[in-house]
Amino acid sequence: MSQRKDKEKVIGEHFDDERIKSFLDFPPPEGVNRDYHVLVKAYRGMGEENFNTFVQFFLEAGYDINATGPDGKTFLQTIKDHHSGGTYLQALEKAGAR
């Protein structure tokens, strides 16, 4: 039985734009799509407000909001059942994630 890791709560930390953009530079592990990987890092490391801003920078940089992970799912598909994913899902859907 596998256990799904849900979003851990990020409390009281607001990033400036440069810190948010720094999440675009996380190199992926071998065999993992770069665009998918940076979405994962941002989701795990940012609060909702920062993630919304990150998605805008992500798209402006030309990254693929529908990149797939090692399991063949988009990031939206990966987090759709997470208990705390609501606002994150909305930001992704607004950006065209499927």
N, CA, C and O atoms as a GROMACS GRO file, in nm:
protein
  392
    1MET      N    1   0.086  -0.118   0.000
    1MET     CA    2   0.000   0.000   0.000
    1MET      C    3   0.090   0.123   0.000
    1MET      O    4   0.177   0.138   0.086
    2SER      N    5   0.068   0.211  -0.096
    2SER     CA    6   0.148   0.333  -0.100
    2SER      C    7   0.072   0.445  -0.030
    2SER      O    8  -0.050   0.450  -0.032
    3GLN      N    9   0.148   0.531   0.029
    3GLN     CA   10   0.088   0.643   0.100
    3GLN      C   11   0.120   0.770   0.023
    3GLN      O   12   0.235   0.795  -0.013
    4ARG      N   13   0.020   0.850  -0.002
    4ARG     CA   14   0.036   0.973  -0.078
    4ARG      C   15   0.076   1.086   0.018
    4ARG      O   16   0.017   1.103   0.125
    5LYS      N   17   0.178   1.160  -0.023
    5LYS     CA   18   0.221   1.274   0.058
    5LYS      C   19   0.136   1.394   0.020
    5LYS      O   20   0.132   1.434  -0.096
    6ASP      N   21   0.069   1.452   0.116
    6ASP     CA   22  -0.016   1.568   0.094
    6ASP      C   23   0.067   1.693   0.118
    6ASP      O   24   0.180   1.686   0.166
    7LYS      N   25   0.010   1.807   0.084
    7LYS     CA   26   0.074   1.936   0.102
    7LYS      C   27   0.095   1.964   0.250
    7LYS      O   28   0.002   1.956   0.330
    8GLU      N   29   0.219   1.996   0.285
    8GLU     CA   30   0.246   2.039   0.421
    8GLU      C   31   0.220   2.189   0.428
    8GLU      O   32   0.252   2.262   0.334
    9LYS      N   33   0.164   2.234   0.537
    9LYS     CA   34   0.127   2.373   0.550
    9LYS      C   35   0.251   2.462   0.564
    9LYS      O   36   0.338   2.437   0.646
   10VAL      N   37   0.256   2.567   0.482
   10VAL     CA   38   0.362   2.666   0.489
   10VAL      C   39   0.300   2.787   0.558
   10VAL      O   40   0.202   2.845   0.509
   11ILE      N   41   0.357   2.826   0.672
   11ILE     CA   42   0.295   2.930   0.753
   11ILE      C   43   0.376   3.059   0.753
   11ILE      O   44   0.497   3.058   0.775
   12GLY      N   45   0.305   3.170   0.726
   12GLY     CA   46   0.359   3.303   0.749
   12GLY      C   47   0.481   3.345   0.672
   12GLY      O   48   0.549   3.438   0.714
   13GLU      N   49   0.513   3.281   0.563
   13GLU     CA   50   0.632   3.322   0.489
   13GLU      C   51   0.591   3.376   0.353
   13GLU      O   52   0.529   3.307   0.273
   14HIS      N   53   0.626   3.503   0.330
   14HIS     CA   54   0.598   3.565   0.201
   14HIS      C   55   0.732   3.587   0.131
   14HIS      O   56   0.825   3.643   0.188
   15PHE      N   57   0.739   3.541   0.007
   15PHE     CA   58   0.862   3.555  -0.071
   15PHE      C   59   0.852   3.677  -0.160
   15PHE      O   60   0.744   3.711  -0.208
   16ASP      N   61   0.966   3.744  -0.183
   16ASP     CA   62   0.967   3.850  -0.283
   16ASP      C   63   0.977   3.784  -0.421
   16ASP      O   64   0.996   3.663  -0.432
   17ASP      N   65   0.964   3.865  -0.527
   17ASP     CA   66   0.961   3.810  -0.662
   17ASP      C   67   1.089   3.732  -0.697
   17ASP      O   68   1.082   3.629  -0.763
   18GLU      N   69   1.202   3.781  -0.653
   18GLU     CA   70   1.328   3.712  -0.684
   18GLU      C   71   1.333   3.574  -0.619
   18GLU      O   72   1.380   3.478  -0.680
   19ARG      N   73   1.286   3.566  -0.497
   19ARG     CA   74   1.284   3.435  -0.428
   19ARG      C   75   1.187   3.342  -0.499
   19ARG      O   76   1.216   3.223  -0.515
   20ILE      N   77   1.073   3.392  -0.540
   20ILE     CA   78   0.976   3.310  -0.612
   20ILE      C   79   1.037   3.260  -0.743
   20ILE      O   80   1.026   3.143  -0.777
   21LYS      N   81   1.102   3.350  -0.816
   21LYS     CA   82   1.164   3.312  -0.944
   21LYS      C   83   1.276   3.211  -0.926
   21LYS      O   84   1.306   3.134  -1.017
   22SER      N   85   1.339   3.210  -0.809
   22SER     CA   86   1.449   3.117  -0.786
   22SER      C   87   1.403   2.972  -0.794
   22SER      O   88   1.484   2.883  -0.818
   23PHE      N   89   1.274   2.947  -0.774
   23PHE     CA   90   1.221   2.812  -0.785
   23PHE      C   91   1.222   2.760  -0.929
   23PHE      O   92   1.210   2.640  -0.952
   24LEU      N   93   1.236   2.850  -1.025
   24LEU     CA   94   1.244   2.809  -1.165
   24LEU      C   95   1.379   2.745  -1.197
   24LEU      O   96   1.396   2.684  -1.302
   25ASP      N   97   1.475   2.758  -1.106
   25ASP     CA   98   1.611   2.712  -1.132
   25ASP      C   99   1.648   2.581  -1.064
   25ASP      O  100   1.765   2.544  -1.066
   26PHE      N  101   1.553   2.511  -1.004
   26PHE     CA  102   1.586   2.385  -0.940
   26PHE      C  103   1.611   2.277  -1.045
   26PHE      O  104   1.521   2.243  -1.121
   27PRO      N  105   1.733   2.224  -1.051
   27PRO     CA  106   1.760   2.120  -1.150
   27PRO      C  107   1.689   1.990  -1.110
   27PRO      O  108   1.687   1.954  -0.992
   28PRO      N  109   1.631   1.922  -1.207
   28PRO     CA  110   1.558   1.798  -1.176
   28PRO      C  111   1.653   1.680  -1.160
   28PRO      O  112   1.766   1.682  -1.210
   29PRO      N  113   1.608   1.578  -1.089
   29PRO     CA  114   1.685   1.455  -1.085
   29PRO      C  115   1.686   1.393  -1.226
   29PRO      O  116   1.600   1.424  -1.309
   30GLU      N  117   1.780   1.308  -1.251
   30GLU     CA  118   1.789   1.244  -1.382
   30GLU      C  119   1.659   1.170  -1.414
   30GLU      O  120   1.606   1.096  -1.331
   31GLY      N  121   1.610   1.192  -1.535
   31GLY     CA  122   1.490   1.123  -1.580
   31GLY      C  123   1.359   1.191  -1.543
   31GLY      O  124   1.252   1.140  -1.575
   32VAL      N  125   1.366   1.307  -1.476
   32VAL     CA  126   1.245   1.380  -1.437
   32VAL      C  127   1.237   1.508  -1.520
   32VAL      O  128   1.335   1.581  -1.533
   33ASN      N  129   1.120   1.534  -1.576
   33ASN     CA  130   1.097   1.653  -1.656
   33ASN      C  131   1.122   1.778  -1.572
   33ASN      O  132   1.069   1.790  -1.461
   34ARG      N  133   1.201   1.869  -1.624
   34ARG     CA  134   1.237   1.993  -1.551
   34ARG      C  135   1.114   2.073  -1.512
   34ARG      O  136   1.104   2.117  -1.397
   35ASP      N  137   1.020   2.092  -1.603
   35ASP     CA  138   0.904   2.176  -1.576
   35ASP      C  139   0.816   2.114  -1.467
   35ASP      O  140   0.768   2.185  -1.378
   36TYR      N  141   0.797   1.985  -1.474
   36TYR     CA  142   0.720   1.915  -1.370
   36TYR      C  143   0.791   1.929  -1.235
   36TYR      O  144   0.728   1.957  -1.133
   37HIS      N  145   0.922   1.910  -1.236
   37HIS     CA  146   1.000   1.916  -1.113
   37HIS      C  147   0.990   2.051  -1.043
   37HIS      O  148   0.972   2.057  -0.922
   38VAL      N  149   1.000   2.161  -1.120
   38VAL     CA  150   0.993   2.292  -1.054
   38VAL      C  151   0.852   2.319  -1.000
   38VAL      O  152   0.838   2.389  -0.900
   39LEU      N  153   0.749   2.266  -1.064
   39LEU     CA  154   0.614   2.278  -1.007
   39LEU      C  155   0.606   2.207  -0.873
   39LEU      O  156   0.548   2.260  -0.778
   40VAL      N  157   0.663   2.089  -0.865
   40VAL     CA  158   0.664   2.014  -0.739
   40VAL      C  159   0.736   2.093  -0.630
   40VAL      O  160   0.686   2.107  -0.518
   41LYS      N  161   0.853   2.145  -0.664
   41LYS     CA  162   0.932   2.221  -0.565
   41LYS      C  163   0.855   2.344  -0.517
   41LYS      O  164   0.854   2.374  -0.397
   42ALA      N  165   0.792   2.415  -0.609
   42ALA     CA  166   0.717   2.535  -0.571
   42ALA      C  167   0.597   2.499  -0.484
   42ALA      O  168   0.570   2.567  -0.385
   43TYR      N  169   0.527   2.395  -0.519
   43TYR     CA  170   0.410   2.350  -0.443
   43TYR      C  171   0.449   2.314  -0.300
   43TYR      O  172   0.380   2.349  -0.204
   44ARG      N  173   0.558   2.245  -0.288
   44ARG     CA  174   0.603   2.202  -0.154
   44ARG      C  175   0.665   2.316  -0.073
   44ARG      O  176   0.664   2.312   0.050
   45GLY      N  177   0.719   2.417  -0.142
   45GLY     CA  178   0.794   2.519  -0.071
   45GLY      C  179   0.728   2.654  -0.056
   45GLY      O  180   0.785   2.744   0.005
   46MET      N  181   0.607   2.670  -0.110
   46MET     CA  182   0.541   2.801  -0.107
   46MET      C  183   0.400   2.792  -0.054
   46MET      O  184   0.332   2.690  -0.063
   47GLY      N  185   0.358   2.906   0.003
   47GLY     CA  186   0.218   2.920   0.039
   47GLY      C  187   0.136   2.952  -0.085
   47GLY      O  188   0.191   2.976  -0.192
   48GLU      N  189   0.006   2.953  -0.070
   48GLU     CA  190  -0.086   2.972  -0.182
   48GLU      C  191  -0.062   3.103  -0.257
   48GLU      O  192  -0.057   3.103  -0.380
   49GLU      N  193  -0.048   3.211  -0.186
   49GLU     CA  194  -0.029   3.343  -0.246
   49GLU      C  195   0.099   3.345  -0.332
   49GLU      O  196   0.098   3.397  -0.444
   50ASN      N  197   0.206   3.289  -0.279
   50ASN     CA  198   0.332   3.283  -0.353
   50ASN      C  199   0.321   3.190  -0.473
   50ASN      O  200   0.379   3.218  -0.578
   51PHE      N  201   0.248   3.081  -0.459
   51PHE     CA  202   0.235   2.985  -0.569
   51PHE      C  203   0.161   3.048  -0.687
   51PHE      O  204   0.196   3.023  -0.802
   52ASN      N  205   0.060   3.128  -0.660
   52ASN     CA  206  -0.010   3.197  -0.769
   52ASN      C  207   0.086   3.284  -0.849
   52ASN      O  208   0.081   3.284  -0.972
   53THR      N  209   0.171   3.357  -0.780
   53THR     CA  210   0.270   3.441  -0.846
   53THR      C  211   0.371   3.354  -0.922
   53THR      O  212   0.410   3.387  -1.034
   54PHE      N  213   0.412   3.244  -0.861
   54PHE     CA  214   0.506   3.154  -0.926
   54PHE      C  215   0.450   3.102  -1.059
   54PHE      O  216   0.523   3.098  -1.158
   55VAL      N  217   0.325   3.065  -1.063
   55VAL     CA  218   0.264   3.012  -1.186
   55VAL      C  219   0.273   3.117  -1.297
   55VAL      O  220   0.298   3.082  -1.412
   56GLN      N  221   0.253   3.243  -1.264
   56GLN     CA  222   0.266   3.349  -1.365
   56GLN      C  223   0.409   3.355  -1.419
   56GLN      O  224   0.429   3.362  -1.540
   57PHE      N  225   0.508   3.352  -1.330
   57PHE     CA  226   0.648   3.355  -1.372
   57PHE      C  227   0.683   3.229  -1.453
   57PHE      O  228   0.758   3.235  -1.550
   58PHE      N  229   0.629   3.117  -1.411
   58PHE     CA  230   0.651   2.988  -1.477
   58PHE      C  231   0.607   2.996  -1.624
   58PHE      O  232   0.679   2.954  -1.714
   59LEU      N  233   0.487   3.050  -1.645
   59LEU     CA  234   0.435   3.063  -1.782
   59LEU      C  235   0.514   3.165  -1.862
   59LEU      O  236   0.545   3.142  -1.979
   60GLU      N  237   0.547   3.278  -1.800
   60GLU     CA  238   0.624   3.382  -1.869
   60GLU      C  239   0.761   3.330  -1.914
   60GLU      O  240   0.815   3.375  -2.015
   61ALA      N  241   0.817   3.236  -1.838
   61ALA     CA  242   0.947   3.179  -1.872
   61ALA      C  243   0.936   3.073  -1.982
   61ALA      O  244   1.037   3.020  -2.028
   62GLY      N  245   0.813   3.042  -2.024
   62GLY     CA  246   0.792   2.946  -2.131
   62GLY      C  247   0.789   2.801  -2.087
   62GLY      O  248   0.803   2.711  -2.169
   63TYR      N  249   0.772   2.778  -1.959
   63TYR     CA  250   0.765   2.641  -1.908
   63TYR      C  251   0.629   2.582  -1.940
   63TYR      O  252   0.532   2.654  -1.965
   64ASP      N  253   0.621   2.450  -1.939
   64ASP     CA  254   0.501   2.375  -1.976
   64ASP      C  255   0.419   2.339  -1.853
   64ASP      O  256   0.461   2.256  -1.773
   65ILE      N  257   0.302   2.401  -1.839
   65ILE     CA  258   0.214   2.377  -1.724
   65ILE      C  259   0.157   2.234  -1.726
   65ILE      O  260   0.107   2.186  -1.625
   66ASN      N  261   0.164   2.168  -1.842
   66ASN     CA  262   0.111   2.032  -1.855
   66ASN      C  263   0.222   1.928  -1.873
   66ASN      O  264   0.198   1.819  -1.925
   67ALA      N  265   0.342   1.963  -1.829
   67ALA     CA  266   0.451   1.866  -1.831
   67ALA      C  267   0.413   1.748  -1.742
   67ALA      O  268   0.338   1.763  -1.645
   68THR      N  269   0.463   1.632  -1.775
   68THR     CA  270   0.428   1.512  -1.698
   68THR      C  271   0.545   1.466  -1.613
   68THR      O  272   0.662   1.487  -1.645
   69GLY      N  273   0.509   1.401  -1.503
   69GLY     CA  274   0.608   1.344  -1.413
   69GLY      C  275   0.642   1.202  -1.453
   69GLY      O  276   0.595   1.152  -1.555
   70PRO      N  277   0.722   1.137  -1.372
   70PRO     CA  278   0.765   1.000  -1.404
   70PRO      C  279   0.649   0.901  -1.419
   70PRO      O  280   0.662   0.799  -1.486
   71ASP      N  281   0.537   0.931  -1.355
   71ASP     CA  282   0.421   0.841  -1.364
   71ASP      C  283   0.329   0.873  -1.482
   71ASP      O  284   0.226   0.809  -1.500
   72GLY      N  285   0.368   0.973  -1.563
   72GLY     CA  286   0.289   1.010  -1.680
   72GLY      C  287   0.175   1.106  -1.653
   72GLY      O  288   0.099   1.139  -1.744
   73LYS      N  289   0.161   1.150  -1.529
   73LYS     CA  290   0.055   1.244  -1.492
   73LYS      C  291   0.106   1.388  -1.494
   73LYS      O  292   0.224   1.413  -1.467
   74THR      N  293   0.016   1.481  -1.526
   74THR     CA  294   0.051   1.622  -1.513
   74THR      C  295   0.053   1.654  -1.364
   74THR      O  296   0.005   1.576  -1.281
   75PHE      N  297   0.109   1.770  -1.331
   75PHE     CA  298   0.112   1.808  -1.190
   75PHE      C  299  -0.029   1.828  -1.136
   75PHE      O  300  -0.057   1.792  -1.022
   76LEU      N  301  -0.118   1.885  -1.216
   76LEU     CA  302  -0.256   1.902  -1.173
   76LEU      C  303  -0.318   1.766  -1.139
   76LEU      O  304  -0.385   1.753  -1.036
   77GLN      N  305  -0.296   1.668  -1.222
   77GLN     CA  306  -0.350   1.534  -1.196
   77GLN      C  307  -0.289   1.474  -1.070
   77GLN      O  308  -0.356   1.401  -0.996
   78THR      N  309  -0.164   1.504  -1.045
   78THR     CA  310  -0.095   1.451  -0.928
   78THR      C  311  -0.154   1.503  -0.798
   78THR      O  312  -0.168   1.427  -0.702
   79ILE      N  313  -0.189   1.633  -0.794
   79ILE     CA  314  -0.234   1.692  -0.666
   79ILE      C  315  -0.384   1.705  -0.653
   79ILE      O  316  -0.433   1.754  -0.551
   80LYS      N  317  -0.460   1.662  -0.753
   80LYS     CA  318  -0.604   1.687  -0.752
   80LYS      C  319  -0.676   1.627  -0.631
   80LYS      O  320  -0.782   1.677  -0.593
   81ASP      N  321  -0.622   1.524  -0.571
   81ASP     CA  322  -0.686   1.463  -0.455
   81ASP      C  323  -0.624   1.504  -0.322
   81ASP      O  324  -0.662   1.452  -0.217
   82HIS      N  325  -0.528   1.595  -0.326
   82HIS     CA  326  -0.466   1.639  -0.201
   82HIS      C  327  -0.566   1.723  -0.121
   82HIS      O  328  -0.637   1.808  -0.177
   83HIS      N  329  -0.571   1.699   0.004
   83HIS     CA  330  -0.665   1.769   0.093
   83HIS      C  331  -0.647   1.920   0.089
   83HIS      O  332  -0.746   1.994   0.090
   84SER      N  333  -0.524   1.966   0.085
   84SER     CA  334  -0.496   2.110   0.089
   84SER      C  335  -0.463   2.168  -0.047
   84SER      O  336  -0.403   2.276  -0.056
   85GLY      N  337  -0.501   2.101  -0.154
   85GLY     CA  338  -0.462   2.145  -0.286
   85GLY      C  339  -0.552   2.248  -0.351
   85GLY      O  340  -0.518   2.297  -0.458
   86GLY      N  341  -0.666   2.283  -0.292
   86GLY     CA  342  -0.768   2.365  -0.355
   86GLY      C  343  -0.721   2.490  -0.427
   86GLY      O  344  -0.743   2.503  -0.547
   87THR      N  345  -0.657   2.581  -0.357
   87THR     CA  346  -0.613   2.706  -0.418
   87THR      C  347  -0.501   2.682  -0.518
   87THR      O  348  -0.492   2.752  -0.619
   88TYR      N  349  -0.418   2.585  -0.491
   88TYR     CA  350  -0.310   2.550  -0.584
   88TYR      C  351  -0.371   2.496  -0.714
   88TYR      O  352  -0.326   2.531  -0.823
   89LEU      N  353  -0.472   2.412  -0.701
   89LEU     CA  354  -0.541   2.359  -0.820
   89LEU      C  355  -0.602   2.471  -0.901
   89LEU      O  356  -0.594   2.471  -1.023
   90GLN      N  357  -0.664   2.566  -0.834
   90GLN     CA  358  -0.727   2.679  -0.904
   90GLN      C  359  -0.623   2.758  -0.983
   90GLN      O  360  -0.649   2.798  -1.097
   91ALA      N  361  -0.506   2.781  -0.924
   91ALA     CA  362  -0.400   2.856  -0.993
   91ALA      C  363  -0.354   2.780  -1.117
   91ALA      O  364  -0.331   2.840  -1.222
   92LEU      N  365  -0.341   2.649  -1.104
   92LEU     CA  366  -0.298   2.567  -1.218
   92LEU      C  367  -0.404   2.564  -1.328
   92LEU      O  368  -0.372   2.578  -1.446
   93GLU      N  369  -0.530   2.546  -1.289
   93GLU     CA  370  -0.638   2.541  -1.387
   93GLU      C  371  -0.653   2.674  -1.461
   93GLU      O  372  -0.674   2.677  -1.582
   94LYS      N  373  -0.641   2.783  -1.387
   94LYS     CA  374  -0.649   2.916  -1.447
   94LYS      C  375  -0.539   2.936  -1.550
   94LYS      O  376  -0.557   3.009  -1.648
   95ALA      N  377  -0.425   2.871  -1.528
   95ALA     CA  378  -0.310   2.881  -1.618
   95ALA      C  379  -0.320   2.783  -1.735
   95ALA      O  380  -0.232   2.780  -1.821
   96GLY      N  381  -0.427   2.704  -1.739
   96GLY     CA  382  -0.446   2.611  -1.850
   96GLY      C  383  -0.404   2.468  -1.824
   96GLY      O  384  -0.397   2.386  -1.916
   97ALA      N  385  -0.376   2.436  -1.697
   97ALA     CA  386  -0.336   2.298  -1.664
   97ALA      C  387  -0.455   2.203  -1.684
   97ALA      O  388  -0.571   2.237  -1.662
   98ARG      N  389  -0.418   2.082  -1.728
   98ARG     CA  390  -0.521   1.977  -1.747
   98ARG      C  391  -0.483   1.855  -1.667
   98ARG      O  392  -0.555   1.756  -1.669
   0.00000   0.00000   0.00000
